[in-house]
Amino acid sequence: MKKTKTTVLSALLGALLMAATAHTALAASPEEFLEAAGPQGPLKATLRSADPAGANSPVVLIIPGSGPTDRDGNNPLGVKAAPYRLLAEALAAQGVSTVRIDKRGMFASGGAIPDANQVTIADYAADAQAWTRVIQHKTGAPCVWLLGHSEGGLVALAAAQRPEGLCGLILVAAGGRPLGEVLRDQFRANAANAPILKDAESTITRLTQGERVDVSALHPALQRIFAPAVQGFLISTFGLDPAKLLGAYSGPVLILQGERDLQVGVDDARRLSQADVKAKLVLLPGVNHVLKAVAGDTPAANFATYADPSLPLAPGIAEAIAGFVRGTKKP
């Protein structure tokens, strides 16, 4: 039967509607799940593509901070700010794809190892390298940027000692000193710790030397901090100096530090910057450890942002990262 003009127009409109619907679905669902091989089970992550159609955008691997922190940057200890998810969304809008991961033995990566405490910084670094290979295979990217937040900065630095497949490093709120030194200062800063200070410093010294410590006779607070279950991890951490690791890396580096961060200070960022004079240092006024803008100077106002997922990512963070990775020549 001969098609009428109306029939042809209807078919055309229908095709356009279907195409528009498909495009909307892609735009609304730019995330997909990825897996990498773990020791006894898979490691899992979320890829958020800047361009679902497959354009060759830079790719950033977001490495989480300390403790039970998930791929969104939350943890069951009261952090609900979702900084990594918000960062991934903001970077996608800037033309940068991201992969954010669950750590070995935790959350969706729980099957990778039976006990999440039985890990070292070297293990996390190996996982970052595994993710780099998976991302390159999945996306076709010539290299991957490692973004380490807080403790994740130390992991990124350790992984970068084998720089194959890496574009460079982005260190966000990353410590600039060995963790043992940081703990010493924290103990000394609180006068109430005087009765336990000697034992605390002795324990830190021995762990830094690679020795395990019997904590059964120590104060209960020290027993929790230096519990036998985590001593292997602490030993692997205390023995690493972030500044020395950075000094041994020759690729491009961006250092981002919030000026209202109550956990990592500007001095840490400056120490890292001094270790690599070619690194770009960006200080973020009014930004705290979970990458939110803080209006007041009080600790209460600062920590209140940790539990508020409705607060947006602080301005300037995604722009600084995207500008750096898009403006840096690939190795």
VMD Tcl script that draws the C-alpha trace (Angstrom):
set ca {
  {0.00 0.00 0.00}
  {1.31 3.47 -0.84}
  {2.48 5.41 2.20}
  {0.79 8.73 2.81}
  {2.65 11.88 3.80}
  {1.04 11.61 7.24}
  {2.24 8.03 7.68}
  {5.79 9.00 6.77}
  {5.72 11.96 9.15}
  {4.36 9.79 11.95}
  {7.10 7.23 11.43}
  {9.75 9.95 11.40}
  {8.40 11.54 14.56}
  {8.32 8.12 16.23}
  {11.93 7.44 15.30}
  {13.00 10.85 16.59}
  {11.13 10.25 19.84}
  {12.82 6.87 20.29}
  {16.23 8.39 19.60}
  {15.58 11.22 22.06}
  {14.40 8.73 24.68}
  {17.51 6.59 24.22}
  {19.76 9.67 24.49}
  {17.98 10.73 27.68}
  {18.46 7.26 29.16}
  {22.18 7.39 28.41}
  {22.49 10.85 29.89}
  {20.58 9.83 33.01}
  {22.50 6.55 33.49}
  {26.18 7.20 32.74}
  {27.37 4.72 35.38}
  {28.26 1.06 35.08}
  {29.86 -1.48 37.40}
  {33.38 -2.80 36.90}
  {35.32 -5.68 38.41}
  {39.03 -6.31 38.92}
  {40.69 -9.47 40.17}
  {41.22 -9.61 43.93}
  {43.15 -12.16 45.99}
  {40.15 -14.47 46.66}
  {37.29 -12.70 44.92}
  {36.54 -9.69 42.77}
  {37.14 -6.05 43.59}
  {34.23 -3.86 42.53}
  {33.81 -0.28 41.39}
  {31.65 2.21 39.52}
  {32.69 3.80 36.24}
  {31.06 7.15 35.55}
  {31.69 8.13 31.95}
  {31.95 11.75 30.96}
  {30.68 10.76 27.53}
  {28.52 7.62 27.35}
  {28.96 7.62 23.56}
  {32.58 6.66 24.10}
  {34.65 9.81 23.53}
  {38.25 9.57 24.69}
  {37.99 11.47 27.96}
  {40.64 11.41 30.71}
  {39.93 8.82 33.41}
  {40.55 9.36 37.14}
  {40.69 6.46 39.63}
  {39.45 7.70 43.03}
  {41.20 5.88 45.90}
  {39.30 6.13 49.23}
  {40.59 7.37 52.56}
  {41.11 5.47 55.80}
  {38.85 3.01 57.55}
  {35.59 1.58 56.22}
  {35.13 4.25 53.54}
  {33.09 3.17 50.53}
  {33.24 4.18 46.88}
  {31.00 7.21 47.49}
  {33.20 8.50 50.32}
  {30.81 7.47 53.11}
  {31.41 5.20 56.08}
  {29.28 3.72 58.86}
  {31.04 5.85 61.48}
  {28.89 8.86 60.65}
  {30.26 10.16 57.34}
  {27.41 10.60 54.86}
  {28.76 13.52 52.83}
  {29.26 11.40 49.66}
  {32.27 13.45 48.50}
  {33.50 10.92 45.93}
  {30.10 10.52 44.28}
  {29.69 14.28 44.10}
  {33.21 14.64 42.73}
  {32.51 12.03 40.06}
  {29.36 13.87 39.00}
  {31.16 17.22 38.89}
  {34.10 15.84 36.93}
  {31.78 14.20 34.41}
  {30.28 17.63 33.76}
  {33.84 18.85 33.14}
  {34.57 16.11 30.60}
  {36.47 13.76 32.91}
  {35.46 10.14 33.56}
  {36.01 8.50 36.96}
  {36.20 5.09 38.58}
  {35.46 4.95 42.29}
  {36.18 1.76 44.18}
  {35.28 -0.27 47.23}
  {38.44 -1.23 49.13}
  {39.72 -4.77 49.37}
  {37.60 -6.72 51.88}
  {34.93 -4.02 52.28}
  {31.41 -3.43 50.97}
  {30.95 -4.87 47.46}
  {34.63 -5.91 47.46}
  {34.07 -7.93 50.65}
  {34.68 -11.22 48.87}
  {38.21 -10.24 47.88}
  {39.63 -11.18 51.30}
  {38.01 -12.75 54.40}
  {39.35 -10.19 56.89}
  {39.52 -6.54 55.80}
  {42.06 -5.87 58.56}
  {44.58 -8.23 56.96}
  {45.78 -5.71 54.40}
  {48.77 -3.46 53.92}
  {49.39 -0.27 51.97}
  {51.25 -2.46 49.46}
  {48.05 -4.51 49.00}
  {45.99 -1.40 48.30}
  {48.68 -0.16 45.91}
  {48.55 -3.48 44.04}
  {44.78 -3.09 43.77}
  {45.21 0.41 42.32}
  {47.56 -1.01 39.71}
  {45.04 -3.77 38.90}
  {42.32 -1.18 38.48}
  {44.57 0.83 36.17}
  {44.87 -2.15 33.83}
  {41.12 -2.84 33.93}
  {40.31 0.80 33.17}
  {42.73 0.92 30.23}
  {41.19 -2.24 28.79}
  {37.63 -1.02 29.33}
  {37.98 2.55 28.12}
  {40.95 2.45 25.78}
  {42.55 5.26 27.76}
  {46.32 5.44 27.19}
  {46.86 6.04 30.90}
  {44.94 6.60 34.15}
  {45.14 9.36 36.75}
  {45.34 8.24 40.39}
  {43.42 10.48 42.79}
  {44.12 9.62 46.41}
  {42.06 11.24 49.14}
  {43.46 11.32 52.70}
  {45.04 7.88 53.32}
  {44.29 7.16 49.65}
  {47.01 9.68 48.84}
  {49.58 7.40 50.47}
  {48.18 4.45 48.49}
  {48.45 6.44 45.26}
  {52.04 7.39 46.05}
  {52.94 3.75 46.80}
  {51.27 2.59 43.58}
  {53.13 5.26 41.59}
  {56.48 3.68 42.45}
  {55.56 1.40 39.53}
  {54.26 4.07 37.15}
  {53.26 1.88 34.21}
  {49.92 3.04 32.85}
  {49.75 6.16 35.01}
  {49.12 9.67 33.68}
  {49.95 11.30 37.00}
  {48.84 11.84 40.60}
  {46.16 13.97 42.23}
  {46.70 14.16 45.99}
  {43.63 15.50 47.82}
  {43.88 16.18 51.57}
  {46.83 13.78 51.65}
  {49.19 13.57 54.60}
  {52.70 14.88 54.09}
  {54.35 13.05 57.00}
  {54.56 9.43 58.18}
  {51.44 8.45 60.08}
  {53.48 7.66 63.19}
  {54.63 11.28 63.38}
  {51.07 12.49 62.98}
  {49.88 10.26 65.82}
  {52.70 11.43 68.08}
  {51.70 15.05 67.53}
  {48.05 14.26 68.18}
  {48.86 12.53 71.46}
  {51.16 15.39 72.56}
  {48.62 18.06 71.62}
  {46.09 16.87 74.19}
  {47.21 17.43 77.79}
  {44.74 14.77 78.94}
  {46.94 12.16 77.26}
  {49.83 12.76 79.69}
  {49.26 9.52 81.67}
  {49.40 7.38 78.50}
  {51.85 9.41 76.42}
  {54.95 7.36 77.24}
  {53.26 4.07 76.32}
  {51.75 5.59 73.18}
  {55.09 6.89 71.92}
  {56.86 3.63 72.76}
  {54.24 1.68 70.82}
  {54.54 3.99 67.81}
  {58.33 3.61 67.84}
  {58.17 -0.18 67.91}
  {55.54 -0.37 65.16}
  {57.61 2.00 63.03}
  {60.52 -0.41 63.46}
  {58.32 -3.25 62.22}
  {57.71 -4.89 65.60}
  {54.34 -6.11 66.82}
  {53.34 -4.99 70.32}
  {51.54 -6.80 73.16}
  {48.95 -4.20 74.17}
  {47.14 -6.25 76.82}
  {48.71 -4.25 79.67}
  {48.14 -0.85 78.07}
  {45.36 1.65 78.71}
  {42.06 0.57 77.04}
  {42.22 3.58 74.70}
  {45.62 2.46 73.43}
  {44.39 -1.12 73.12}
  {41.73 0.09 70.69}
  {44.05 2.31 68.66}
  {46.83 -0.29 68.43}
  {44.68 -3.43 68.38}
  {46.56 -6.57 67.29}
  {44.20 -6.99 64.33}
  {45.37 -3.73 62.74}
  {49.05 -3.77 63.73}
  {50.12 -5.28 60.41}
  {48.45 -2.44 58.57}
  {49.90 0.16 60.92}
  {53.40 -1.26 60.45}
  {52.99 -1.02 56.68}
  {51.84 2.59 57.03}
  {54.24 3.91 59.68}
  {57.21 2.86 57.58}
  {56.25 5.08 54.64}
  {57.12 8.76 54.22}
  {54.75 10.38 51.69}
  {57.21 13.14 50.85}
  {59.98 10.65 50.06}
  {57.63 8.61 47.89}
  {56.63 11.73 46.00}
  {60.25 12.74 45.55}
  {60.88 9.39 43.83}
  {58.04 9.93 41.32}
  {58.71 11.91 38.17}
  {55.23 12.28 36.64}
  {52.83 15.23 36.87}
  {51.31 15.90 40.28}
  {48.45 18.07 41.54}
  {48.19 18.71 45.29}
  {44.81 19.95 46.54}
  {44.33 21.00 50.16}
  {41.38 22.59 51.93}
  {42.33 25.37 54.32}
  {39.62 24.35 56.83}
  {40.58 20.69 56.93}
  {40.69 19.57 60.58}
  {42.36 16.23 59.78}
  {45.12 17.14 57.33}
  {46.73 20.56 57.39}
  {48.13 22.99 54.88}
  {51.59 22.20 56.29}
  {51.20 18.65 54.97}
  {50.41 19.96 51.50}
  {53.39 22.29 51.61}
  {55.70 19.45 52.68}
  {54.52 17.43 49.69}
  {55.01 20.43 47.44}
  {58.56 20.89 48.68}
  {59.30 17.25 47.88}
  {58.36 17.85 44.24}
  {58.98 21.40 43.09}
  {57.25 20.64 39.76}
  {53.98 19.70 41.48}
  {51.07 22.11 41.26}
  {49.77 23.16 44.69}
  {46.21 24.45 45.00}
  {44.91 25.65 48.39}
  {41.14 25.82 48.72}
  {39.83 28.52 51.09}
  {36.95 27.44 53.29}
  {37.11 23.76 52.22}
  {37.25 20.91 54.73}
  {38.33 17.26 54.69}
  {35.14 15.93 53.07}
  {35.42 18.55 50.30}
  {32.58 20.75 51.51}
  {32.56 24.50 52.04}
  {32.46 25.48 55.73}
  {31.04 28.85 56.72}
  {32.13 28.97 60.36}
  {35.40 28.41 62.16}
  {34.08 26.08 64.87}
  {34.83 22.35 64.84}
  {31.10 21.69 65.34}
  {30.20 23.53 62.13}
  {32.97 21.75 60.29}
  {32.06 18.25 61.41}
  {28.35 18.88 60.81}
  {29.08 18.77 57.07}
  {30.34 15.19 57.38}
  {26.80 13.93 57.96}
  {24.98 16.07 55.39}
  {24.74 14.53 51.91}
  {22.61 17.45 50.69}
  {25.55 19.86 50.75}
  {27.19 20.23 47.32}
  {30.85 19.74 46.56}
  {32.79 22.88 47.36}
  {33.34 25.17 44.35}
  {36.66 25.02 42.56}
  {37.61 21.40 43.30}
  {36.34 19.73 40.14}
  {37.46 22.68 38.05}
  {41.03 22.47 39.40}
  {41.23 18.72 38.78}
  {39.67 18.83 35.30}
  {41.83 21.75 34.25}
  {44.95 19.93 35.38}
  {44.26 16.56 33.77}
  {42.93 18.00 30.52}
  {45.80 20.45 30.28}
  {48.60 17.99 31.02}
  {50.35 16.27 28.14}
  {50.02 12.49 28.30}
  {53.24 10.53 28.87}
}
mol new
graphics top color blue
foreach p $ca { graphics top sphere $p radius 0.5 }
foreach p [lrange $ca 0 end-1] q [lrange $ca 1 end] { graphics top cylinder $p $q radius 0.2 }
display resetview
